[in-house]
Amino acid sequence: MKVAVLGAGAIGAYVGAALHRAGADVHLVARGPHLAAMRRHGVRVLSERGDFTARAHATDDPTEIGPADFVLLGLKAHSYAACGPLIEPLLHGTTAVVAAQNGIPWWYFHRHGGPHDGHRVESVDPGGAVSAVLAPERAVGCVVYAATELEAPGVVRHLEGTRFSVGEPDRSVSTRCLEFSGAMTAGGLKCPVEPDLRNDIWLKLLGNISFNPISALARATMRQMCLHGGTRRVIETMMRETLTVAEALGCEVGVSIERRLAGAERVGDHRTSTLQDLERGKPLELDVLLAAVVELAGITGVEVPTLRTVHAISDLLALRSAA
């Protein structure tokens, strides 16, 4: 099985290293000092589960790789529309694109069924720009429950979790999902094939939609947000509104808000990816986390006043940080 990881950052390099350890033909696409380090020394994974090094092929030129069976997207969602020149050399007729992203994916209503089947979520696929580059037919959804960070170029620190749930937009248990799941499992990761991955999308989003923008606005860690009474109540309200939108679209999260908060508090003084991006001067990935849910609230007729307020403020932050 040939796998190309497009955007081999902390998560992408971690998955690529695990797949390489399992015997897959893995190619990592990255740039800068991180790429140079992976070329020299491979990917070094540091984890309480055991450290290891994977010496997979690393490059900044996808034409060196050629068509792959699977392309794992480790890019931020706001980069998808512009990734055509990078991903085109990696595609053949049946290449599956495994999108390891947070939030609402561009393929959300592809083969969804029901009244919104085929609807384009403008916040994440403006004017169809993402679908034009990443055909929804290629998409395999992936919800990431693992937490990693780049400790140094070429060095990935695994913090917690090994679960990467995958699933088809049409809810089938496909051969390609089973093949990818098998390789991930052989590499030491958990990779269940979910009949309806949209439930997992909303479960993960329940935390991202609240903690990520608030952490950037308050410059706060997970623990700090959970322990501050006023902030905790805002987060609870955001989660409650999000659950209402999910239910209006026929999804069941299956985890209480209190349990979700307790899990977040146990994470401790961890900075969300949005806060890390803000501190590093990178674009904030809030469209797929927050703007998309506000948009979905509009088409389902759900009132989400707190989500709209936080979206308005965090959108200004995102614009100012990008200036």
N, C-alpha and C positions, 0 to 999 in steps of 0.2 A: 504494500500500500504506500503510495507516494503522497506526502503531505507537505504543502507549502504554508508557512506561517507568515502572513503579511502583516507586519507590525509586531515584531517579536520583542515587545517590551516585557514588563514583569510577568503578566499573565501568559502572553504568547510564548515567551521563552520557557516558562515553566511547563506549559503543556507540550511544547516541542521537545523539551528534554525528556519528559515522561514517555512520549511516543517513541522517541529515538531509543530509549532504554528498552522498550518493548520490541524493537526490531523493525519499526517502520522506517521508510526512506524519507527522512525529514530535512527540509530546507528552510532556513530562517532568513527573513528579509528584514533588515534593520539598517541603521546608519550611525555615523558619528563614533565616539569613543566606545559605545556599547558594542557596535559591530566589530570594531578593531579588537576588542577584548575577546569576543566570542570566536573570532578567527584565530587568535593566538592560543587561547586556552580552553575553548569550548564554553558551554554554559555550566556554571557551578551553582548548584542548588543547595542552599543551607536550610535544614528543616529538623525539627525534633523527631521526625519520622526517619531520619537518616540523611546524611549529606551524600551527594553524588555529582559526578560531572558527565555531561553528554557532549560529545564532539561532533555535533551535526554540522552540515554544510551551512555557512552563513555568507550572505551577500547583500549588496544594495541594488543588484541588477536582476530582476525577475527573468529576463531573457536567458540568463545562465541556467535557470531551473527548468523552464519549459512546462508543458501541461502537467497538472497533478490530478490525482483522484479527489483530493480534498484540499480546499483552501480554508485555513482558519484565519478569520479576520480578527486581529488584535488591535486594529486601529480604533480611535475614538469615532463615534457615530457621525460627528460633524465632518469627518474626513471622507466619508464614503462616496459622496457625489464626485469628488475629484480624484478618486483612486483608479479610474479607468486605465491609464497608461501602465500602472503597476500590476493590475490584476489580469489584464487581457492576455499577456504571455503565459499565464498560469492555467488557462482554461482550455478544456477540450469539450466535446459534445455533452458529456455527462458529469463534468466536474461539479461536485457539491460545494457550496460555500457555507461554511459553519460560522455563523455570526455570533461571536462571544461578546455581546454588548449588554449594557444595562438599559432599562427603560423600554419604551414601546418601539418595536422594530418596524422598519419600512414595509415588511411583508405582513403586518398584523392581520389585515382583512383579506389576504390572498387565500382563496379557497376556505374562507371562514364559514360560509353558510349563513343563513338568516338575513335580516333586512339590510345589513351593512356590507354584505359580501362584495369584495372588490373595491370598497371605498379607500381612497388615498388619504392618509393622515398627513396633512400639509406641513405640519410642524417638523416631521421627520423625513418627508419626501417632497420637498417644495417643488411644485411643478413637474413631479415625476423624475427629478434629476437623479435620485438614487436608483430607482427602478430601471432607468435607462442604462445604468452601469452594472447593477447587480440584479439580474432578472430574478423576480420572485420564485420562479420555477426551480432555480438552483438552491434556494435558501433552505438550510437546516437550522432551526433555532437552537440557541444554546444559552442557558441561564447559569451564570458563574456564581458559585457559593464559596469559592476559595478566595483567600486574601493573600496577596504577595506584594513585594515591593523590590525595586532595584536597590540593593545595598551599595553596589558599586558597579561600574561597567562590567558586564558579563557575569555578575553575581546576583542571583535571585534569592531573596529571603522569603521562605514560605512561612506565613504567620499562622494561618488556621484554615481548616476545611479542605476537602479534596473532591467535592461534588461538582460535576458539570452536567446538568440535565440537558438532554437534547430531545428534539421532536420535530415532526413535520407540520407545516401549516395546515394540511388537510386532515390531521389527526391519525394518519395511518402509521403503522409500525413497519417502516420500510427497511429494505435490505441495506441501503446505505447508512441508515441510522444504526442498525445492528452492527454493521461492520466497523463503523467509527467507535461505537460504544465498546466493542470487543477490544480494539486496539488501546483505547484509553484505560480500560480495566487491566489489561496486560501490563500497562505502564505504571500501575499502582494507584490509579485514580478511580473515583466513583463516577459512573456515567450512565445513569438510568435513562432508558428511552421512554419518555412520557407520552401517553396517548393524547393528552391535551396540554401542551407546554404553556399555553396561555395562563393557566392557573399558577404555574411557577413564575411566569413573568410578573404577575401582579403580587405574588408573595415577596419576591425580591424588591419590586418597586415600592412596596409599602415602606421599606426603610429608606431606599434611595431618594424618594420624592420628598421626604421630610428632613432626614439628617443631612443630606448633601447640600441643599441650598442654605439651610440654617447654619451649618458648620462654617460655610464660607462667609455668611453675613456676620456671624458672631466670632469667627476665628476660634472655634471651640472643638474639642475632641468629643468622641462618642460619650464618654463617661461624664464629661462636664455638662453636656446637653441633657443627659438623663437626670442628673442630680439637681439641676436648676429648675425649681418649681414652675415658674412662668413659661420657660422654654419647653419644658416637658408637656405642659398643657397645650401649647401651640402644636407641637408634634403629634400629640394624641388627636387633636382636631383634624390635622392634615391627613393622618392615617384613616380616620373615620370617613372623611369625605372621599378618599381614594377607594376605600372598600365599597362605598355606595356606587361609584362609577363602575367598578369591576362587576358588581352584582347586576347592574343595569345591562352589562354586556354578556351576562350569563356565566361569569366566572366565580369560582369559590376558592378563597384563599386557604381556609382551614386552620388558621392560626389566629389567636386572639391578639388584640393590640397590646395588652399587658404582657403577654408572653414575648411578643416581638420587642418590646421595650426592655424587658429583662435580659433578653439575649444581647441586645445592643450594649447594655450597661456592662455585661460581662466582658465585652471586647476590650474595655478599659480606655486608656488614653490614646486611642487610634484616631488619626486624622483621615477623614474621608478623602476619596480621590478628587472630589471637587475642591476641597480646601488645599490639597497638595498642588493641584493645577493652578489655583489662584496664587499660591506662594511662589510658584515657579514661572509665573507670567504666561501660562498657557491658556488657550481658550477653555471656557467652562462648558461642560457637556450637560446643559440644562434643558435643551429643547426636547430631548427624548425622555427626560425624567419628569419634567414639570409642565412645559408648554403643551406637550402632546396630551396629557391627561386633562388639562383645562379644555383643550379642543374636543376631546372625547366626551367630556361633561356637557359641552354645548350640543353635540349631536344626539345625546341621550336624554337631554332635558334635566340633568342633575345639577342642583345648586352647590357650588363649591367656593364660597366667598373667601375662606382662608387660603385655599390654594391660589386663587386669583390674586390675592393681596401679596402673598410671598412671591408669586411669579413676577408681579410688576416690579417689586423691589430688587429681586435677584437678577431680573433681566437688565435693569439699569447697571447693576454691578458687573454683569457679563460684558455689557457694552463698554463700560469705563475701563475694565481690565484689558479689553482688546485694543483700546485706543493707543 
